[in-house]
Amino acid sequence: MRYVYMGLIAVAVGILLVFKVQNLSAVTVSFLGAEMSMPVSFLIFGVYFLGMFTGGALVGLFKSWIRGAKQKPRA
């Protein structure tokens, strides 16, 4: 089973490398007057990881709100 996981990791890394090589063209991103040029692949990976982080934080926030709403009020 270990070799299956290693194979899957190798396939995923290969796909990421092909994606990176095929998306080397630069794109300019501007926000509040600041501009930054970067390859398209860096932008996509950055947005993906930022979405993972903020999505996880948002889910945690909602869970804490639901937990707080289920608690009985203190007298």
C-alpha positions in Angstrom: 0.0 0.0 0.0 2.9 2.3 0.7 4.0 2.1 -2.9 0.5 3.0 -4.1 0.7 6.2 -2.0 4.2 7.0 -3.3 2.9 6.5 -6.8 0.0 8.8 -6.3 2.3 11.5 -4.8 4.6 11.2 -7.8 1.7 11.5 -10.2 0.4 14.6 -8.3 3.8 16.2 -8.3 4.2 15.5 -12.0 0.9 17.1 -12.8 1.8 20.2 -10.8 5.2 20.4 -12.6 3.5 20.2 -16.0 1.0 22.9 -14.9 3.8 25.1 -13.7 5.9 24.8 -16.9 2.8 25.4 -19.1 1.8 28.6 -17.2 5.0 30.7 -17.1 3.5 33.8 -18.7 3.5 36.8 -16.4 0.3 38.5 -15.1 0.1 41.8 -13.3 -2.0 42.0 -10.2 -2.9 45.4 -8.7 -4.5 46.1 -5.3 -5.0 49.5 -3.7 -2.4 51.1 -6.0 0.2 48.4 -5.5 1.1 46.3 -8.5 2.9 42.9 -8.7 3.9 40.8 -11.6 4.1 37.0 -11.2 3.6 33.9 -13.3 0.1 32.7 -13.6 0.8 29.4 -11.8 2.1 31.3 -8.7 -1.0 33.4 -8.7 -3.3 30.3 -8.9 -1.4 28.4 -6.2 -1.4 31.5 -4.0 -5.2 32.0 -4.4 -5.7 28.3 -3.7 -3.7 28.3 -0.5 -5.3 31.6 0.7 -8.7 30.1 0.0 -7.8 27.0 2.0 -6.6 29.1 5.0 -9.6 31.5 5.0 -12.1 28.7 4.3 -10.8 26.7 7.3 -10.9 29.8 9.5 -14.5 30.6 8.4 -15.7 27.1 9.1 -14.1 27.2 12.6 -15.8 30.6 13.2 -19.2 29.2 12.2 -18.7 26.1 14.4 -17.9 28.3 17.4 -21.0 30.5 16.7 -23.2 27.4 16.5 -21.7 26.0 19.7 -22.3 29.3 21.4 -25.9 29.5 20.2 -26.6 26.0 21.5 -25.5 26.8 25.0 -28.1 27.7 27.6 -28.0 31.3 28.8 -26.5 31.8 32.2 -28.9 33.0 34.9 
